[in-house]
């Protein structure tokens, strides 16, 4: 029997009216519905019908400076929205962003365990340390924690969350009506964690969920981010502009797993791609141009200033970038800062050109072409060591998702690169990931009784 052909994983990143910053200005988008659950439920249904592994919701804990011209920082709270999406879907994974800097581990562990139960094993957590400095003011802080300290806190936060998810052994719930015993108390464990950032007694008040833990996703690509991912993450949403950059990132991160006793297949690397699809290449390019012409320069300039930590207002749009700070001085999203700097320098872009290049994906790759050309690009990156799949970012909704689902997915299926039916029911099964073993299960009974 021949070896089964490797297939890619596809996540769809749902963002309000779409990922292009001017998407909401298109008359075929539905920006007025960004708080309408039925809108998001329909998007989830489209993605599930196309057999996507998962859908993902980002989150930000503050309103950005671009409130006048954009909707990127508006949105429903992820746990609430994902729970509603779980009710109208059966297979697609449900991933939400939650910050380790502005939350507490017990709350987050409980909410994800609840979501995993509600969805019957489809929850995923995009772990972020928060790259946006304006969030600090909403949580009683004068400023954002320093980059390395945020990752130190994130490591301990995740350690606590995992410990809480292990509170209940698999068979702790008995429900013996004859004896009156609901739970085997020897199989429910206090955590008693005391560390530099958190003191958490436990146990969690939610029994162990279908997946054990939600699938752990990470999106940072700085040195701290890559090391955190190698140690803990099971999927990475990353931003790369070229195949060479993607290959370098892929091999770098995968090579780090061995030191943590992990196999490369235990981590899926999914670069973001914003696809603008047309019946012909020229039609796709025209769509891209039309979107870019809808951008508001003040909005793009503000976004770019935020990424680069330099005030660009007042500079000529058709001139070059000014001198920029060294990456060591950046306390926000270091990897995105470096990506934008490299892009501008490599292609010798003016400020206006850079704004347009970033309008569709904020640093993620944007590609305009036919469905076949899009599939060609995805196949090349996937087969040439650049990815395990992709984080698909529709430029406008619902049309951009409908185009990808109806045109690109069938082409990938025809090539044997993507599933035609779901083989499993949980997100872990979709991604080919093992279910975490509860560490208490392997301990002798005497040891378990002493530790409870």
C-alpha positions in Angstrom: 0.0 0.0 0.0 1.4 3.4 -1.0 2.0 6.2 1.4 -0.9 8.5 1.9 -0.3 11.9 0.2 0.3 14.7 2.7 -2.6 17.2 2.8 -2.6 20.8 3.9 -4.5 22.3 6.8 -6.7 25.3 6.1 -7.9 27.8 8.7 -10.1 30.8 7.8 -9.5 34.0 9.6 -12.8 35.8 10.0 -12.5 39.6 10.5 -15.6 41.8 10.4 -16.2 42.9 6.8 -13.0 41.4 5.6 -9.2 41.8 5.9 -8.7 44.6 3.4 -8.8 47.9 5.3 -11.3 49.3 2.8 -13.5 46.2 2.6 -16.3 47.8 4.5 -16.6 50.5 1.8 -17.6 47.9 -0.9 -21.3 47.8 -1.5 -21.3 44.0 -1.4 -20.0 43.7 2.1 -22.1 43.9 5.3 -20.2 46.1 7.8 -23.5 47.0 9.4 -23.8 43.4 10.6 -20.5 43.0 12.5 -22.5 42.5 15.7 -25.2 40.3 14.1 -24.6 36.7 15.1 -26.5 35.4 12.1 -23.9 37.0 9.8 -21.0 35.1 11.5 -23.0 31.9 11.7 -23.5 32.0 7.9 -19.7 32.6 7.4 -19.0 29.6 9.7 -21.4 27.4 7.7 -19.7 28.4 4.4 -16.3 27.5 5.8 -17.6 24.2 7.2 -19.2 23.2 3.9 -15.8 23.7 2.3 -14.2 21.4 5.0 -11.9 24.0 6.5 -10.1 22.7 9.6 -11.0 25.7 11.6 -12.1 29.3 11.8 -10.3 31.9 13.8 -11.3 35.1 15.5 -8.7 37.7 16.5 -9.3 40.1 19.4 -8.1 43.4 20.7 -8.9 44.9 24.1 -9.0 48.5 23.1 -10.4 50.8 20.4 -7.6 51.9 18.0 -6.8 55.4 16.8 -8.3 54.6 13.5 -11.9 54.5 14.8 -13.0 57.2 12.3 -12.2 55.3 9.1 -12.0 51.6 10.1 -13.7 48.7 12.0 -10.6 46.5 12.7 -10.7 47.1 16.5 -14.5 46.6 16.8 -15.9 43.1 17.5 -17.9 40.7 19.7 -16.1 39.0 22.5 -14.6 35.7 21.2 -15.9 33.2 23.7 -19.4 34.4 23.3 -19.3 34.5 19.6 -17.6 31.1 19.2 -20.1 29.5 21.5 -22.9 30.7 19.2 -21.0 29.4 16.2 -20.6 26.0 17.9 -24.4 25.7 18.0 -24.8 25.8 14.1 -21.7 23.8 13.1 -20.6 20.3 13.8 -17.0 19.7 12.6 -15.1 23.0 12.0 -12.7 24.0 14.7 -13.3 27.2 16.7 -10.2 29.3 17.6 -10.2 32.5 19.6 -7.5 35.0 20.6 -7.0 35.5 24.3 -4.3 37.6 25.9 -2.1 36.3 28.7 -1.1 39.8 29.6 -4.6 41.1 30.4 -6.4 38.1 31.8 -6.1 35.6 34.6 -5.4 31.9 34.1 -8.4 30.5 36.0 -10.9 32.5 34.0 -9.3 31.6 30.7 -8.9 27.9 31.5 -12.5 27.7 32.6 -13.8 29.4 29.5 -11.8 27.2 27.1 -12.9 24.1 28.9 -16.5 25.2 28.6 -16.1 26.0 24.9 -14.5 22.6 24.3 -17.5 20.9 26.0 -20.0 23.1 24.1 -18.4 22.4 20.7 -17.7 18.7 21.5 -14.0 19.1 21.1 -13.4 21.9 18.6 -11.8 24.6 20.7 -8.5 26.3 20.0 -6.7 29.1 21.8 -4.6 31.7 20.0 -2.2 32.6 22.7 -1.0 36.3 22.5 0.9 38.5 24.9 -0.7 41.6 23.4 1.3 43.6 20.9 -0.9 46.7 21.1 0.3 49.1 23.8 -3.0 51.0 24.0 -4.6 48.0 25.8 -2.6 48.7 29.0 -4.8 51.8 29.8 -7.9 49.6 30.0 -6.5 47.4 32.8 -5.2 50.0 35.3 -1.6 50.0 33.9 0.5 53.0 33.0 2.3 51.1 30.3 2.7 47.9 28.4 4.8 45.1 30.0 8.2 44.8 28.4 8.4 42.2 25.6 10.4 39.5 27.4 8.4 39.9 30.6 5.2 39.4 28.6 6.6 36.0 27.4 7.7 35.1 30.9 4.2 35.8 32.2 2.7 33.8 29.2 4.8 30.7 30.0 3.6 30.7 33.6 0.0 31.5 32.5 0.0 28.5 30.2 1.5 26.3 32.9 -1.3 27.2 35.2 -4.0 26.7 32.6 -2.7 23.2 31.7 -2.6 22.3 35.4 -6.2 23.4 35.8 -7.3 21.5 32.7 -5.7 18.4 34.3 -7.7 18.9 37.6 -10.2 16.2 36.7 -9.0 12.8 35.6 -10.9 11.2 32.7 -13.1 9.0 34.9 -13.5 11.3 37.9 -17.2 11.8 37.3 -19.1 8.6 38.5 -22.8 9.6 38.8 -23.7 6.5 40.9 -27.3 7.2 41.9 -27.5 4.0 44.0 -24.6 5.0 46.3 -25.0 8.7 46.0 -21.5 9.2 44.8 -21.3 11.8 42.0 -17.5 12.2 41.8 -14.4 10.1 42.8 -12.7 12.8 44.9 -9.4 11.0 44.6 -9.4 11.9 40.9 -10.0 15.6 41.4 -6.8 17.5 42.1 -5.9 20.9 43.5 -3.2 22.7 41.6 -1.6 24.8 44.5 0.5 26.8 42.0 2.6 29.6 43.5 4.9 31.5 41.0 6.3 34.9 40.2 3.0 36.0 38.4 0.2 33.8 39.7 -1.0 32.0 42.8 -3.8 29.6 41.9 -5.2 26.9 44.2 -7.6 25.0 41.9 -9.0 22.7 41.0 -10.9 23.9 37.9 -14.7 23.7 38.3 -15.2 22.2 34.9 -14.5 18.5 34.3 -11.9 17.5 31.7 -13.0 18.5 28.3 -13.2 16.3 25.1 -9.8 17.4 23.8 -8.1 17.5 27.2 -6.8 20.9 26.2 -7.9 23.3 23.4 -5.5 23.2 20.5 -2.7 25.7 21.4 -2.0 28.3 18.7 0.6 31.1 18.7 1.1 34.0 16.4 4.3 35.7 17.4 7.4 35.4 15.2 10.0 37.2 17.3 12.8 35.2 18.9 10.8 35.0 22.1 7.7 34.0 20.1 9.4 31.3 18.1 10.9 29.8 21.2 7.6 29.9 23.0 6.0 28.2 20.0 8.6 25.5 19.8 8.0 24.6 23.5 4.2 24.9 23.6 2.3 25.7 20.4 0.5 23.2 18.2 -0.1 25.6 15.4 1.4 29.0 14.4 -0.3 31.7 12.4 2.6 33.5 10.9 3.2 36.3 8.3 5.7 35.7 5.5 6.0 37.6 2.2 8.1 35.3 0.1 8.7 31.5 -0.2 12.3 32.0 0.9 11.2 33.7 4.1 8.6 31.1 4.7 11.1 28.3 4.2 13.6 29.9 6.6 10.9 30.4 9.3 9.6 26.9 8.8 12.9 25.2 9.2 14.0 27.5 12.0 10.9 26.8 14.2 10.7 23.1 13.4 14.4 22.6 14.3 13.7 24.0 17.8 11.2 21.4 18.8 13.7 18.6 19.4 15.1 20.3 22.5 11.7 20.1 24.1 11.2 16.5 23.2 8.8 17.2 20.4 8.4 15.9 16.9 8.1 18.4 14.0 4.7 17.1 13.1 3.4 18.2 16.5 3.4 21.8 15.3 1.5 23.1 12.2 2.9 26.2 10.6 0.2 28.2 8.7 1.3 31.4 7.0 -1.5 34.0 6.3 -2.6 34.7 2.8 -5.1 37.2 1.6 -6.4 36.1 -1.8 -8.2 38.3 -4.3 -9.7 35.9 -6.9 -10.9 36.7 -10.4 -12.0 34.7 -13.5 -8.9 36.0 -15.1 -5.6 37.4 -13.7 -6.4 40.9 -15.0 -9.9 40.8 -13.4 -8.2 39.8 -10.0 -5.7 42.7 -10.4 -8.6 45.1 -11.2 -10.4 44.0 -8.0 -7.2 44.6 -6.0 -6.8 48.0 -7.5 -10.4 48.9 -6.8 -9.9 47.9 -3.2 -6.7 49.9 -2.9 -8.4 53.0 -4.4 -11.0 52.8 -1.6 -8.4 53.1 1.1 -8.2 56.3 3.1 -4.6 57.5 3.2 -5.0 58.8 6.8 -6.1 55.4 8.0 -3.3 53.6 6.3 -0.8 56.1 7.5 -2.0 55.7 11.0 -1.8 51.9 10.8 1.8 52.1 9.3 2.9 54.6 12.0 1.6 52.1 14.7 3.5 49.2 13.1 6.7 51.1 12.8 6.4 53.1 16.1 7.2 56.3 14.2 4.8 59.2 13.5 4.6 59.4 9.6 2.0 62.1 9.5 3.2 65.1 7.5 5.6 63.1 5.4 5.0 63.0 1.6 3.1 59.8 0.7 5.2 59.4 -2.4 8.4 59.7 -0.6 10.5 57.0 1.2 10.3 55.9 4.9 12.2 58.0 7.3 15.0 56.6 9.5 13.4 53.9 11.8 14.2 52.8 15.3 16.2 49.6 15.9 14.1 46.5 16.5 15.5 46.3 20.1 13.6 49.5 20.9 10.3 48.0 19.8 8.0 46.9 22.7 5.0 45.9 20.6 5.0 43.4 17.8 8.7 43.0 16.9 8.3 40.4 14.1 5.7 42.5 12.3 7.9 45.6 12.6 10.8 43.7 11.0 8.6 42.2 8.2 7.3 45.7 7.2 10.8 47.2 7.3 12.2 44.3 5.1 9.3 44.6 2.7 9.8 48.3 2.2 13.6 48.0 1.7 13.5 44.9 -0.5 11.0 46.5 -3.0 12.1 50.1 -2.5 8.6 51.2 -1.7 7.3 54.7 -1.1 5.0 55.3 1.9 1.9 55.2 -0.3 3.0 51.9 -2.0 3.7 50.4 1.4 0.3 51.3 2.6 -1.3 49.6 -0.4 0.9 46.5 0.0 -0.2 46.2 3.7 -3.9 47.1 3.1 -5.1 43.6 2.5 -3.2 41.7 5.2 -1.3 44.0 7.5 1.9 42.2 6.6 0.5 38.9 5.6 0.9 38.0 1.9 -1.6 39.3 -0.5 -2.1 37.5 -3.9 -4.4 38.5 -6.7 -5.1 35.9 -9.4 -7.3 33.1 -10.7 -8.3 30.2 -8.5 -5.8 28.0 -10.3 -3.0 30.6 -9.8 -3.9 30.8 -6.1 -3.8 27.0 -5.8 -0.5 27.0 -7.6 0.9 29.4 -5.0 -0.4 27.4 -2.1 0.9 24.1 -3.5 4.3 25.6 -4.1 4.7 26.8 -0.5 3.2 23.6 0.9 5.3 21.2 -1.1 8.6 23.3 -1.0 9.0 23.4 2.8 7.2 26.7 3.5 4.1 25.6 5.3 1.8 22.9 6.7 -1.2 24.7 5.4 -2.5 28.3 5.4 -4.4 30.9 7.4 -6.8 32.1 4.7 -7.7 35.8 5.1 -10.6 36.8 2.8 -10.2 40.4 1.7 -13.9 41.1 1.9 -16.9 39.2 3.3 -18.8 37.2 2.5 -17.7 37.3 -1.2 -14.0 36.6 -0.6 -14.7 33.5 1.5 -17.4 32.3 -1.0 -14.9 32.7 -3.9 -12.2 30.7 -2.0 -14.6 28.0 -0.9 -16.2 27.6 -4.3 -13.1 27.9 -6.5 -9.8 27.3 -4.7 -10.9 24.5 -2.4 -12.2 22.3 -5.3 -8.9 22.9 -7.1 -6.9 21.8 -4.1 -9.1 18.8 -3.7 -8.6 17.9 -7.3 -4.9 17.9 -6.7 -5.2 15.7 -3.7 -3.9 18.5 -1.4 -7.0 19.0 0.7 -9.7 16.7 2.2 -13.0 16.2 0.5 -14.7 15.1 3.8 -13.9 15.4 7.5 -12.2 12.3 8.9 -12.6 13.3 12.5 -14.8 15.4 14.8 -12.4 17.3 16.9 -9.9 20.0 16.0 -7.1 17.9 17.2 -8.1 15.2 14.8 -8.3 17.7 11.9 -4.8 18.9 12.7 -3.4 15.4 13.3 -2.6 16.2 16.9 -2.5 13.9 19.9 -4.9 14.3 22.8 -2.9 15.3 25.9 -2.5 12.6 28.5 -3.7 13.6 32.0 -0.4 13.3 34.1 -2.4 12.0 37.1 -3.6 9.0 35.3 -0.2 7.3 35.2 0.5 7.9 38.9 0.1 5.1 41.4 -3.0 5.3 43.6 -1.0 6.0 46.8 0.7 8.9 45.2 -2.5 10.3 43.8 -4.2 10.1 47.3 -1.2 12.0 48.8 -1.4 14.7 46.2 -5.1 15.4 46.2 
